[in-house]
């Protein structure tokens, strides 16, 4: 049974934060990405293709803090991160601190498949993209008034903001996980990071085992939240380990890591996960998470609030 789940960020999200019209638009965007990935699986395609295409859909929607909708760094730039992992081979690819790449998740996959590396960063990653003719866009493509005003507010407050905090209702990190008809798992994650981030800051998104992980023996995971805590807790890999070493179910592992372990160190956020049987979990310890899932029989949901 094939299954796919996607997310568009977690945080302080309540019905009072967005209008009914905005909620409808967000749900439509989640549904579009979900349908894109689900169609790949329904046609017998691999989980890797499904998660890449679902994330590309979210990267090309300015509502979400990834790709086109990425937030501004303190330098007034868009510094994007992404990763992807194959549960069958345990191969992975990631990029960090890149600019002008239309679909960072596709560059991450290229790193996985066309290099001997796992993680490339900054100018080097961009040179690698150029070598392989990865589509790029001018700065204007990534500019929105909403993101620019976010930056100015953050600079005036002298703070670095999660995109999905109460004062910034735009969506955060995006991701997808999938199980295909061949029984293979895959995960992918993409983000623009934090508004007003400095010093070349990199979060958990491109860190394999922290923000993204996939293993056919256990599960596929994509995380969203304050990345520093997810790195410290090695969240994505920890869930796989709890299933492998302690025999926990996907639900038990996710609940423990997100609601107990992560929360105990002050980490706010959530994740999406699917196991090798097609079970889906979408836990979060914040007030909401932009999320959706669907399996082969057609069961699923699109949700925003807690």
C-alpha positions in Angstrom: 0.0 0.0 0.0 1.5 3.3 -1.0 1.3 6.4 1.2 2.4 10.0 1.1 2.4 12.8 3.7 3.5 16.4 3.4 4.0 19.4 5.7 4.3 23.1 5.3 5.6 24.1 8.7 4.5 24.1 12.4 4.2 26.7 15.0 1.8 29.0 16.8 -1.1 28.5 14.4 -4.7 29.2 15.5 -7.9 30.0 13.7 -7.6 33.6 14.8 -4.3 34.0 13.0 -5.6 33.6 9.5 -8.8 34.6 7.7 -11.2 32.0 6.2 -10.0 33.0 2.7 -6.3 32.5 3.7 -7.1 29.1 5.2 -8.8 28.1 2.0 -5.8 29.2 0.0 -3.4 27.3 2.3 -5.5 24.2 2.1 -5.6 24.3 -1.7 -1.8 24.6 -1.8 -1.3 21.6 0.5 -3.8 19.6 -1.6 -2.0 20.5 -4.8 1.3 19.3 -3.5 -0.3 16.2 -2.1 -2.1 15.3 -5.3 1.2 15.9 -7.2 3.1 13.3 -5.1 0.2 10.9 -4.8 -0.1 10.8 -8.6 3.5 9.6 -8.9 2.9 6.8 -6.5 -0.5 5.8 -8.1 1.3 5.5 -11.5 3.8 3.1 -9.9 6.6 5.7 -9.6 9.3 5.6 -6.9 9.0 7.3 -3.5 12.0 9.5 -4.4 10.1 11.0 -7.3 7.0 11.5 -5.2 8.7 13.4 -2.4 10.7 15.5 -4.8 7.7 16.5 -6.8 5.6 17.2 -3.8 8.3 19.4 -2.3 8.9 21.2 -5.6 5.2 22.1 -5.6 5.5 23.7 -2.2 8.8 25.4 -3.2 7.0 27.1 -6.1 4.3 28.5 -3.9 5.2 31.8 -2.2 3.0 30.9 0.8 5.6 28.6 2.1 9.1 29.4 3.4 11.0 27.4 0.8 12.1 28.1 -2.7 10.0 31.0 -4.1 8.6 32.0 -0.7 11.8 31.9 1.3 12.4 34.4 4.0 15.2 37.0 4.0 18.5 36.6 5.8 20.0 39.5 7.7 22.1 40.3 4.6 18.8 40.7 2.6 19.4 37.5 0.7 17.6 34.2 0.3 19.8 31.4 1.8 18.0 28.1 1.2 18.6 24.6 2.5 17.2 21.2 1.3 17.8 17.5 1.6 16.5 14.2 0.3 17.1 10.6 1.3 16.4 7.1 -0.2 15.3 4.5 2.3 16.3 1.6 -0.1 20.0 2.6 -0.6 20.4 4.9 2.4 21.9 7.4 0.0 21.3 11.1 0.7 21.9 14.5 -0.8 21.7 18.0 0.7 22.5 21.6 0.1 22.9 24.6 2.5 23.0 28.3 2.1 22.2 28.4 -1.6 20.7 31.3 -3.5 18.8 31.7 -6.8 18.1 27.9 -7.2 14.5 27.5 -8.3 14.1 24.1 -6.6 16.6 23.4 -3.9 15.2 19.9 -3.3 16.1 18.9 -6.9 19.7 20.1 -6.4 19.9 18.0 -3.3 18.8 15.0 -5.3 21.4 15.8 -7.9 24.1 15.9 -5.1 22.9 12.4 -4.0 22.9 10.9 -7.5 25.6 12.7 -9.4 28.3 13.2 -6.8 30.2 11.3 -4.1 29.1 13.8 -1.5 26.2 14.2 0.8 26.2 17.9 1.6 27.3 20.8 -0.5 27.1 24.5 0.6 27.0 28.0 -0.7 29.0 28.9 -3.7 30.3 25.4 -4.2 26.7 24.0 -4.4 25.7 26.7 -6.8 28.7 25.9 -9.1 27.7 22.3 -8.9 24.2 23.3 -10.0 25.5 25.4 -12.9 27.6 22.4 -14.0 24.5 20.3 -14.2 22.2 23.0 -15.7 19.9 23.2 -12.7 17.3 26.0 -13.3 18.0 29.3 -11.6 15.9 32.4 -11.1 16.8 36.1 -10.5 16.5 37.7 -7.1 13.1 39.2 -8.1 11.6 35.7 -8.4 12.1 35.2 -4.7 11.0 38.7 -3.6 7.6 39.3 -1.9 6.5 42.3 0.1 5.4 40.1 2.9 8.8 38.5 3.4 10.5 41.9 3.1 8.3 43.4 5.7 9.1 40.4 8.0 12.8 41.2 7.6 12.4 44.8 8.5 10.3 44.0 11.6 12.8 41.5 12.7 15.7 43.9 12.2 13.9 46.6 14.1 13.3 44.2 17.0 16.9 43.0 16.7 15.6 39.4 16.7 15.8 36.2 14.5 12.3 34.8 13.9 10.9 31.5 13.1 8.7 32.1 10.1 5.8 30.4 11.8 5.9 32.2 15.1 2.8 34.1 16.2 4.1 37.4 14.9 4.9 35.9 11.5 2.0 33.8 10.2 3.7 32.8 6.9 4.5 29.1 6.6 7.8 27.5 7.5 9.9 24.5 6.4 8.2 22.2 3.9 8.7 18.4 3.5 7.3 15.1 2.2 7.6 11.4 3.1 6.4 8.5 1.0 6.1 4.7 0.7 5.9 3.4 -2.9 4.3 0.3 -4.4 7.7 -1.4 -4.4 8.0 -1.0 -0.6 10.6 1.8 -0.7 10.6 4.8 1.5 11.9 8.3 0.9 12.0 11.7 2.6 12.7 15.3 1.5 12.8 18.6 3.2 13.3 22.2 2.1 13.4 25.6 3.8 14.4 29.3 3.6 15.5 29.1 7.2 14.9 31.9 9.8 14.0 35.5 9.1 17.0 37.8 9.7 19.3 34.8 10.3 23.0 35.7 10.5 26.5 34.3 10.3 25.6 31.7 7.6 23.2 29.9 10.0 22.1 26.5 9.0 19.3 24.6 10.7 18.3 20.9 10.7 16.8 20.7 7.2 20.0 19.7 5.3 21.4 17.6 8.2 20.7 14.0 7.5 19.4 12.3 10.7 18.3 15.6 12.2 15.6 17.1 9.9 15.4 14.3 7.3 15.9 10.5 7.4 14.6 7.4 5.5 15.3 3.7 6.0 13.3 0.9 4.4 13.6 -1.1 7.6 11.8 1.4 9.7 10.4 4.8 8.5 10.8 8.0 6.6 10.8 11.3 8.5 10.7 15.1 7.6 10.9 17.6 10.4 9.8 21.3 10.9 10.5 23.6 13.8 13.3 25.4 15.5 16.2 23.6 13.8 18.8 23.9 16.6 16.8 21.7 18.9 16.1 19.1 16.1 19.9 18.9 15.5 20.7 18.5 19.2 18.1 15.7 19.6 18.9 14.1 16.2 15.1 13.8 15.8 14.6 12.0 12.5 17.2 9.3 13.1 16.1 8.9 16.7 12.6 7.9 15.6 14.1 5.2 13.3 16.4 4.0 16.1 13.6 3.6 18.6 11.8 1.5 16.1 14.8 -0.6 15.2 16.5 -1.0 18.6 13.6 -0.9 21.0 10.8 -2.3 18.8 8.6 0.8 19.2 5.8 1.4 16.8 5.9 4.5 14.6 3.3 6.2 16.7 5.1 5.3 20.0 8.5 6.6 18.6 7.1 9.8 17.2 5.1 10.6 20.4 8.1 10.1 22.6 10.5 12.1 20.6 8.2 15.0 19.8 6.0 15.3 22.9 8.6 14.2 25.5 12.2 14.3 24.5 12.1 17.3 22.2 9.8 19.3 24.4 11.9 18.6 27.5 14.8 20.6 26.0 12.6 23.4 24.8 12.2 22.3 21.2 9.0 23.4 19.4 7.8 21.9 16.2 6.6 18.7 14.6 7.2 16.1 11.9 5.6 13.8 9.4 6.5 10.1 9.2 5.5 7.0 7.4 6.7 3.4 8.1 7.2 0.4 5.9 3.6 -0.7 6.4 2.2 2.6 5.2 1.2 3.9 8.7 1.4 7.7 9.0 2.1 9.9 12.0 2.0 13.7 12.0 2.8 14.8 15.6 3.6 18.3 16.7 4.0 20.0 20.1 3.1 23.5 18.8 -0.4 24.8 18.3 -0.6 23.7 14.7 1.1 22.3 11.7 0.3 22.6 8.0 -0.1 19.0 7.0 -1.7 16.5 4.7 -1.6 12.8 3.8 -3.2 10.2 1.6 -2.8 6.5 1.0 -3.6 4.1 -1.8 -7.2 3.3 -0.7 -7.9 7.1 -0.5 -7.9 7.7 3.2 -6.2 10.9 4.3 -6.7 14.4 5.5 -5.6 18.1 5.0 -5.3 20.0 8.3 -3.8 23.1 9.8 -4.8 23.6 13.4 -4.1 21.6 16.5 
